[in-house]
Amino acid sequence: MEVNNKYVAIKSNINGAPQESHFEIKVENLSLILEPDSKEVIIKNLFVSIDPYQLNRMKSESSSQAAISYASAITPGEAIDTYGVGRVLVSHQPEFKKDDLVAGLLTWGEYTVVKEGSLLNKLDPLGFPLSNHVGVFGFSGLAAYGGFFEVCKPKPGDKVFVSAASGSIGNLVGQYAKLLRCYVVGSAGSQEKVKLLKETLGFDDAFNYKEETDLKSALKRCFPQGIDVYFDNVGGKMLEAAVANMNLFGRVAICGVISEYTNASTRAAPEMLDIVYKRITIQGFLAADFMKVYADFLSKTVEYLQDGKLKAIEDVSDGVESIPSAFIGLFNGDNIGKKIVKVADE
């Protein structure tokens, strides 16, 4: 038995802002028959993650491509792997049965043939929507939790700044910080997003960075007593401005530099004397660094959601055909919360 597998590929490497013309929708015939001793598992994809870091994998060259396996270069014409949730169609492995729900490394497509050794785990939905397991319970959630608690090492009362605060990770960082009783300010790219941060997610303050002519002054206005913790999702001039407003022994967690992904000329560096004399700690990280705290992250996040103390903000599009525009929209600031594509009904 065969099915048509529709999937997204890049036509060639992308060394700038992604455009619709960079992508193609391909169709292949996929056999649903596996040899009895096969270690492969065939998955019907249900929800897949859309993440900015994928752009670095699409470039002809990026230092990130050699850092960790899931950041390796994407080959034009081939299916693009991503984190997702699906249902087992075919398996001869005892740990995976037909119709089992799973989460792991799938593809931007309708089906995935998961090789032996690839990330794949049985999924207990825990009573939550399956999309939550791509977002708040997935690597975006783990990056927010681990980056904030393990890297920033926050204390109640800390003054916390989060850039790209309405995005998939930033919105969770801000909510975790408020649960710790920190003072939290976020930056975002529209008044709609600013309103969400303040009125829905409980941020103490927020501002539209596009309306600010001087980011250092904007942060001084929001943090008259300085910043203790900066969770950085954008890099560039925002990092420069945040460090200028940091307090002694401030902590900066570098989660992403989305302002630089499409245009390297936007790079900016903080004042190094500030880092030295204020004894500021700046640390980059990847979500995979925090697998040791995954159980703690999951139990606390489940509890917060069940108690209504945390909100899962998602932006869901439908169908494989929507994946290119969903991805491109990340770099235009179109999404609010975690960007996810629903590939098929549950």
C-alpha positions in Angstrom: 0.0 0.0 0.0 1.2 3.5 -0.9 0.1 7.0 0.0 1.0 10.4 -1.6 3.3 12.3 0.9 3.2 16.0 0.4 6.1 17.9 2.0 7.9 21.2 1.9 11.5 21.6 0.7 13.8 24.5 -0.2 14.7 25.0 -3.8 18.2 26.3 -3.0 20.0 27.7 0.0 18.6 30.9 1.5 21.1 33.6 2.4 18.8 36.5 3.4 15.1 36.9 4.2 13.0 33.9 3.2 10.5 34.3 0.4 7.7 32.1 -1.0 9.9 31.6 -4.1 12.5 29.8 -2.0 10.1 26.9 -1.2 8.4 24.2 -3.1 5.7 21.7 -2.2 6.8 18.2 -3.4 4.9 14.9 -3.6 6.3 11.5 -3.3 4.9 8.0 -3.2 5.4 6.5 0.2 5.1 2.8 0.9 3.3 1.9 4.1 4.9 -1.5 4.2 7.9 -2.2 6.4 10.0 -5.3 6.6 9.3 -7.4 9.7 12.8 -6.6 11.1 12.7 -2.9 10.2 13.6 -0.4 12.9 11.8 2.4 11.1 8.4 3.8 12.2 6.0 5.5 9.8 4.2 8.4 11.4 1.2 10.5 10.2 2.1 14.0 11.1 -0.6 16.0 13.0 1.1 19.2 14.3 4.6 20.5 13.4 6.7 23.3 14.8 7.7 26.4 12.9 10.9 27.9 14.3 13.2 30.8 13.3 16.4 28.8 13.9 15.5 26.7 10.8 16.6 29.6 8.6 20.2 29.2 9.8 20.0 25.6 8.6 18.9 26.8 5.2 21.9 29.0 4.6 24.8 28.0 2.5 27.0 28.4 5.5 26.3 29.1 9.2 28.5 28.4 12.3 25.4 27.0 14.0 25.2 24.1 11.5 28.1 22.3 13.2 27.0 23.0 16.8 24.4 20.2 17.3 22.8 17.6 15.2 19.3 19.2 14.9 20.9 22.4 13.6 22.7 20.7 10.7 22.4 22.0 7.2 19.2 21.4 5.3 19.7 19.9 1.8 17.7 21.6 -1.0 15.0 19.3 -2.4 14.8 17.1 0.7 12.2 17.0 3.5 12.9 19.4 6.4 12.9 17.9 9.8 11.2 19.6 12.7 9.7 18.8 16.1 6.2 17.6 16.0 3.4 15.4 17.2 1.9 12.5 15.2 0.3 9.1 15.2 1.9 5.8 14.4 0.8 4.2 11.2 3.2 1.3 10.8 5.7 -0.1 13.3 7.2 -3.5 14.1 8.9 -2.1 17.2 7.5 -3.2 20.6 7.6 0.3 22.0 5.5 1.8 19.3 2.1 0.4 18.3 -0.3 1.4 15.5 -2.3 4.5 16.5 0.1 5.5 19.3 0.5 9.2 19.7 4.1 10.2 19.6 6.3 13.4 19.8 9.7 13.8 18.2 11.6 14.7 15.2 9.1 14.7 12.3 9.1 16.7 9.0 7.4 19.6 7.4 5.1 17.1 5.5 2.2 14.8 5.8 4.1 11.7 6.8 7.5 10.9 8.3 9.6 7.7 8.2 11.5 7.9 11.5 14.8 6.2 11.4 16.2 4.1 14.3 17.9 6.4 16.8 15.9 9.5 15.9 14.1 11.4 18.6 10.7 9.8 19.1 8.7 9.2 22.3 5.2 7.9 23.1 3.0 10.8 24.1 0.5 11.1 26.9 -1.5 14.2 26.1 -2.2 14.7 29.9 -5.6 16.1 29.0 -4.2 19.0 27.0 -4.6 19.8 23.2 -2.0 18.0 21.1 -0.7 21.4 19.8 0.4 22.2 23.4 2.9 19.4 23.1 4.6 21.1 20.2 4.6 24.5 22.0 4.4 25.0 25.7 5.4 21.3 26.5 7.9 21.1 23.6 11.3 22.6 23.0 10.0 26.2 23.1 8.6 25.6 26.6 11.8 23.9 27.7 14.0 26.7 26.3 11.9 29.3 28.2 11.9 27.3 31.5 15.6 26.2 31.3 16.9 29.5 30.0 15.1 31.5 32.6 15.6 29.4 35.7 18.9 27.6 34.9 20.7 30.4 33.1 19.3 33.6 34.5 19.0 32.2 38.1 16.3 34.7 39.0 15.2 35.7 42.5 11.8 37.1 43.6 11.8 40.8 43.1 14.3 40.8 40.2 13.7 43.3 37.4 13.4 41.2 34.3 13.4 42.4 30.6 12.2 40.0 27.8 12.6 40.9 24.1 10.3 39.4 21.5 8.1 38.9 24.5 5.0 37.9 22.5 6.8 35.1 20.7 6.9 31.4 21.4 9.5 31.6 24.1 9.3 35.2 25.3 5.7 35.0 26.4 6.4 32.0 28.6 9.5 33.5 30.1 7.5 36.6 31.1 4.8 34.4 32.7 7.3 32.3 34.6 9.0 35.5 35.8 5.6 36.8 37.1 5.0 33.5 38.9 8.3 34.1 40.7 7.1 37.6 41.7 9.6 39.5 39.5 9.0 42.9 37.9 8.6 42.1 34.2 8.8 44.3 31.1 8.5 43.0 27.5 9.2 44.5 24.1 7.1 43.6 21.0 6.5 44.9 17.5 2.9 46.1 17.6 0.4 47.7 20.0 -1.8 44.5 19.7 1.1 42.5 21.1 1.9 45.1 23.8 -1.8 44.9 24.9 -1.6 41.1 25.1 1.5 41.3 27.3 0.0 43.7 29.7 -3.7 42.7 29.8 -3.6 39.0 29.1 -0.2 37.8 30.3 0.2 40.1 33.3 3.5 41.8 32.4 4.0 44.9 34.5 4.8 47.0 31.4 5.6 46.6 27.7 6.5 48.8 24.8 6.5 48.7 21.0 10.1 48.9 20.0 9.2 50.1 16.5 7.9 53.3 18.1 11.0 54.0 20.1 13.8 56.2 18.6 16.2 55.4 21.4 16.1 51.9 22.9 18.5 52.8 25.8 16.2 55.6 26.8 13.1 53.4 26.5 14.6 50.8 28.8 15.7 53.5 31.2 12.1 54.7 31.3 10.8 51.2 32.0 13.6 50.3 34.5 14.6 53.4 36.4 16.4 51.2 38.9 18.1 49.1 36.3 17.7 45.6 34.9 18.8 42.4 36.8 17.9 39.8 34.2 17.6 40.2 30.4 16.2 37.3 28.3 17.4 38.0 24.8 15.5 36.7 21.8 16.6 39.3 19.2 20.3 40.4 19.7 21.5 43.5 17.9 20.8 46.9 19.2 18.3 45.6 21.8 21.1 43.6 23.5 23.3 46.7 23.4 20.6 48.8 25.0 19.8 46.2 27.7 23.4 45.8 28.8 23.7 49.6 29.1 20.8 49.5 31.6 22.0 46.4 33.5 22.6 46.4 37.3 25.7 45.0 39.0 26.0 41.2 38.5 23.2 41.3 35.9 22.5 38.1 34.0 21.8 37.9 30.2 20.5 34.7 28.6 21.0 34.6 24.9 18.2 32.5 23.4 18.2 33.8 19.8 19.2 36.7 17.6 16.3 36.9 15.2 17.2 40.4 14.2 20.4 39.1 12.7 19.1 36.0 11.0 18.1 37.7 7.8 20.6 40.6 7.8 24.1 40.3 9.4 24.5 44.1 9.1 22.2 44.6 12.1 24.8 43.1 14.4 25.7 45.3 17.4 27.8 44.7 20.4 27.3 45.9 24.0 29.7 48.2 25.7 32.4 45.8 27.0 33.4 48.1 29.9 29.8 47.7 31.2 30.2 43.9 31.1 33.6 44.1 33.0 32.8 46.7 35.6 29.2 45.6 36.3 30.4 42.0 36.3 27.6 41.0 33.9 27.2 37.3 32.9 26.2 36.6 29.3 25.4 33.0 28.4 24.0 31.4 25.3 22.1 28.1 25.5 20.1 25.6 23.6 16.9 23.9 24.7 18.7 20.5 24.6 20.9 21.7 27.4 18.1 21.3 29.9 16.9 17.7 29.5 18.1 17.1 33.0 15.3 19.4 34.3 12.7 18.2 31.8 10.7 16.3 34.5 10.6 19.4 36.7 9.7 21.6 33.8 6.8 19.4 32.7 5.3 18.9 36.2 5.4 22.5 37.1 4.1 23.7 33.7 1.3 21.2 33.8 0.4 22.4 37.2 0.5 26.1 36.2 -1.7 25.5 33.2 -4.2 23.4 35.1 -4.5 26.1 37.8 -4.9 28.8 35.2 -1.7 30.5 36.3 0.0 30.1 32.8 -1.5 30.6 29.4 -0.5 28.7 26.2 -0.5 31.3 23.4 -0.6 29.6 20.0 -0.8 30.8 16.4 -2.0 27.8 14.3 -2.2 27.5 10.5 -3.7 24.7 8.6 -2.2 22.4 6.0 1.3 21.6 4.6 0.7 24.3 1.9 0.7 26.9 4.7 4.1 26.1 6.0 6.2 28.4 3.8 4.1 31.4 4.6 4.0 30.5 8.3 7.8 30.3 8.4 8.2 33.6 6.5 5.8 35.3 8.8 8.1 34.7 11.8 10.6 37.2 10.3 7.8 39.7 9.6 6.5 39.5 13.2 3.2 38.1 12.0 2.9 35.5 14.8 1.6 35.9 18.3 2.8 33.1 20.5 4.0 29.7 19.3 3.7 29.2 15.5 2.4 25.8 14.7 1.0 24.2 11.6 -1.8 21.6 11.9 -1.1 19.0 9.2 -4.0 16.7 9.8 -7.0 16.1 12.1 -6.3 14.1 15.2 
